[in-house]
Amino acid sequence: MKILRKAIIFLIIFLISTEVIFAYAFPARYVYNQRITYDVFKDNVYSIELAVKAIKQTISREKINNYYIFIGDSVGYGTPCPPDKTISSYLNAISKKEGKDIRFFNLALPSTMFGDYYTILLLLQKHGVSIENVILNFSYWEINAKTPTYWFNHYLKELDNDSYNEMVEAGAIKEDSLWKKIKSEIYHFANKNIGIIGNSGFVTNKIKSVSNNLLRESNPTLSVWSSKADLINAMTKPENKWYFSDKKFNLNESSVQIYFINKIIELQKGKNITFILNAVNNQLLKSETAKQGYKDNVNAIEKLFDDKNAKLINYNNKVDYKLFSDHVHLLPDGYSFIAQDLWIKIDKEI
């Protein structure tokens, strides 16, 4: 019994010590470094909550009053560029250069849908992070996707159970089995309340990063799309054609994406939100984007937001095709171009 008692006491002291370390000594930049650490997030979606907490800590510590939250997909995330070459990081650089007291926090993630965007906004509210100023970028195909969420079913159920149930009833979300729900709840609880579990991915990622630096392993080279011989063939494959389909989009109220666009607009009523339709590489995709059906869909997207009195910036045909790394993602100069254009529009509102 004495050994068991000592083991329990040791475990309690260990857990309390690690909680103190992660709460006060673990650098927030390991969790959020100009954007979410995707290598950690893809294996643990609950790390989004730690990123939100890290942002809140930064806002509180640095007494930041004016800030924008940037949410969106892989373009907003900055694929394939490093954290300091994204739209939000360039906006921060411009703001600093202009002597303006405005910060931009990036919570964009690859593969996200409008249900994910809505859920992230609710999560920010839950943790007391203002959503007064929001920039939301999305891609052409996302607005016609049949899946309302890619990452955050669990958080949607927690934060807006009514919307979750509507999606389940519509067959858009498949409800988990009882056993999977229990495992998910336990995993969520552990990630949220036990620092050594929630932060383990960030610790491992930091160790890996330090090791790579010591071994002088280089980052992948960024290159323009036209230098990629296989890219054109890849975009003509049937599994990729749907990204730029010319079939008429369902943009009526029965669409799960429109459902969550409406929820986002309602949530942001009286606040400032700008939607961004990502540019596409018309040089690479000219056989698809030249089709009348594609053009009609883009026009319909613009009309949709106009009818809802929601601000939309469409970057189609505004970005030089030489600034693309593939069909939709940009090189650093491309993201810099978007940031500079956005800054002009934001600066007028300040």
C-alpha positions, 0 to 999 in steps of 0.5 A, spaced: 500 500 500 505 504 501 508 503 494 501 505 491 500 511 495 507 513 493 506 512 486 499 516 486 502 522 490 508 522 485 503 522 479 499 528 482 505 532 483 508 530 476 501 532 473 501 539 477 508 540 475 507 539 468 500 543 468 504 549 471 510 548 466 505 548 460 501 554 463 506 559 465 513 556 462 511 553 455 512 558 449 505 560 446 509 560 439 510 553 439 503 552 439 501 558 435 507 561 430 503 566 425 498 560 424 496 553 426 501 548 426 498 543 421 503 538 422 500 537 429 493 539 428 492 534 422 493 528 428 490 532 433 484 536 431 483 539 439 489 542 438 485 548 435 483 550 442 490 550 444 492 555 438 485 559 440 488 560 447 495 562 445 492 567 441 488 570 447 494 570 451 498 574 446 492 579 446 492 579 453 499 579 454 501 585 449 494 589 450 492 588 443 486 592 442 485 592 434 485 585 431 483 581 425 481 574 425 483 570 419 480 564 417 479 560 411 482 554 407 489 552 405 490 558 401 489 562 407 493 558 411 499 559 406 500 553 402 506 551 400 509 557 403 512 558 410 509 561 416 512 568 415 510 568 407 502 568 408 497 573 407 496 574 414 503 575 416 504 580 410 498 584 413 502 584 420 508 586 416 505 592 412 501 594 419 508 595 423 511 598 417 505 603 416 505 604 424 498 602 425 496 598 431 493 592 428 494 585 428 492 579 424 491 572 427 491 566 422 486 560 424 486 558 416 486 550 415 487 546 409 480 542 407 476 546 411 468 547 409 463 553 411 461 549 417 468 549 420 469 556 419 462 557 423 465 552 428 471 556 429 468 563 430 464 559 435 470 557 439 473 564 439 467 566 442 467 561 447 474 563 449 473 570 449 477 572 443 473 578 439 470 576 432 469 583 431 473 583 425 474 577 421 476 575 414 474 569 411 477 566 404 474 560 400 475 557 394 470 556 388 469 548 389 468 549 397 461 553 396 458 547 392 461 541 397 456 536 400 460 535 406 458 541 411 465 540 416 471 536 414 474 537 421 470 540 427 464 535 427 465 534 435 466 542 436 460 543 432 456 538 436 458 541 443 457 549 441 451 548 436 448 542 437 441 544 434 445 545 427 449 539 428 442 535 429 440 538 423 446 536 419 445 529 421 437 529 420 439 531 413 444 526 412 450 531 411 453 528 417 454 521 419 453 520 427 458 516 431 457 510 434 456 510 442 463 507 443 467 512 438 463 518 442 465 516 448 473 515 446 472 522 443 469 525 449 475 522 453 480 524 448 477 531 448 477 532 456 484 529 456 487 534 451 483 540 454 485 538 461 492 535 462 497 539 459 502 534 457 497 530 453 494 536 449 501 539 448 505 533 447 504 534 439 507 541 440 513 538 444 515 533 439 514 538 433 519 542 436 524 537 437 523 535 430 524 542 428 531 543 432 533 536 430 532 538 422 536 545 424 542 541 427 542 536 421 541 542 416 535 539 413 533 544 407 525 546 406 522 544 400 524 549 394 518 553 392 517 553 384 512 556 379 506 552 377 509 552 370 515 548 372 511 542 374 511 537 368 506 533 372 501 538 374 497 539 368 496 532 367 494 531 374 489 537 373 485 533 367 484 527 371 477 525 373 478 526 381 480 533 380 475 535 375 470 537 380 474 542 383 472 547 377 466 543 375 462 547 370 455 544 372 450 549 375 452 550 383 446 549 388 446 555 391 439 555 394 437 554 402 437 547 401 445 547 400 449 545 407 454 550 405 449 556 404 446 553 411 452 555 414 454 561 410 447 564 413 449 562 420 456 566 419 452 572 416 447 572 422 453 571 427 457 577 424 451 581 424 453 588 426 460 586 426 465 586 420 466 580 416 470 580 409 469 574 404 474 572 399 473 568 393 480 565 392 483 566 385 484 560 380 490 559 375 486 561 369 492 559 365 493 552 367 485 551 367 483 555 361 480 549 358 475 549 365 475 556 367 473 558 360 466 554 360 460 558 360 458 554 366 464 555 370 463 563 369 455 562 371 457 559 377 462 565 379 457 570 377 452 566 382 457 566 387 457 574 387 450 575 386 449 570 392 453 575 397 450 581 394 443 579 395 445 577 403 449 584 403 455 581 405 462 583 403 465 579 398 472 580 394 473 576 388 480 575 386 479 571 380 483 574 374 486 579 379 493 575 380 498 574 375 498 567 373 506 567 374 505 568 382 501 561 382 505 555 385 499 550 382 492 551 380 490 555 386 495 556 391 500 562 391 508 563 391 510 568 396 509 574 392 502 572 390 500 572 397 504 579 398 500 581 392 493 579 396 495 582 402 497 589 399 490 589 396 487 587 402 491 592 406 488 598 402 481 596 403 482 595 410 486 601 411 480 605 408 475 602 414 480 604 420 
